[in-house]
Amino acid sequence: ARTIIGAVGDVSKIDTKLIDALPGVEQIIRILKPYKIVSRESHEQNTIIDISGVPLGGSTVQVIGGPCSVETQEQMDLSAKAVADAGCKLMRGGAFKPRTSPYSFQGVGVEGLSMFRNAASKYNLPIVTELMDVRMLDAFLENDVDVIQIGTRNMQNFDLIKKAAQLGRPILLKRGMSATVEEFLLAAEYCLNEGNDQVVLCERGIRTFEQSTRNILDLNSLALIKETSHLPIIADPSHAAGRYDLVTPLAIGALATGADGIIVEVHNKPDEALSDGKQSLTPESFADMMKQLKDMHILNGKA
């Protein structure tokens, strides 16, 4: 057992030699980065997240598949079957949807959590869904949500992050659409500062001047974060591309860069999807992508 004590603030006047001489002190490390706990300087080994028995991080790559939004029970049942049949071990789906336009589909709410849980349980799939309001925490617990997603628009909603982290469940933290790497990792620091180190980072693309795709998948930052932080990081090629035909190439690129997994949108009828249909894969194209990614895992030396 090892106790790590972190000193924050102005530590320039601290004489490390005096501290080093104290009984029980093994090592003193100056962490120069503003994010202390998520840094590799404080934790050299990769953190592996346990998602209801499914490991994410380290030598294991995971794919999280499912529709952007929960729509109907039939749709979720078909999606769960497609995800499981393709060999995917985790499922995504949004019961609450933050949309740019107030006239767009906002999700079906608490009822959607129940639909999602019912569909995923048939195939023993842990579920990932987005939390937007602290008032919904009880509903998330009642429906046994395995991973609480903090979306791009709430990456700096620190009160929401702290309340979610206090539950002790895994957190999927998406990078803000215009956030720097430092801001992203400091948002994760809020989780770990609450005592919850079960955090999965997600590079989902950032906003730039380019308009030909929805966002730009920032592989530079993904590679940098792998060196800078011990937390696992996955990529979201669906939101980065905004179009289904680019999802698989971007997923392969992310894994080649060192991502610990990807999160992908899958819909049984993308043309009829109530949100993000243009970037959703069909069950058939998702299964084909999974086959290609399994080959990539072997090349990367991952199981």
Salt bridges, closest charged atoms under 4 A:
GLU26 OE1 - ARG2 NH2 3.38
GLU41 OE1 - LYS33 NZ 3.89
GLU71 OE2 - HIS267 NE2 3.20
ASP77 OD1 - LYS122 NZ 3.33
ASP85 OD2 - LYS81 NZ 2.65
ASP133 OD2 - ARG135 NH2 2.52
ASP144 OD1 - ARG169 NH1 3.16
ASP146 OD2 - ARG117 NH2 2.75
ASP159 OD1 - LYS163 NZ 3.26
GLU203 OE1 - ARG175 NH1 2.78
ASP218 OD2 - ARG175 NH1 2.98
ASP236 OD2 - LYS174 NZ 2.63
ASP236 OD2 - HIS239 ND1 2.75
ASP245 OD2 - ARG243 NH2 2.75
ASP260 OD2 - LYS226 NZ 3.01
ASP260 OD1 - LYS302 NZ 3.84
GLU265 OE2 - ARG92 NH2 3.55
GLU265 OE2 - HIS239 NE2 3.50
ASP276 OD1 - ARG214 NH1 3.19
ASP276 OD2 - HIS239 NE2 3.30
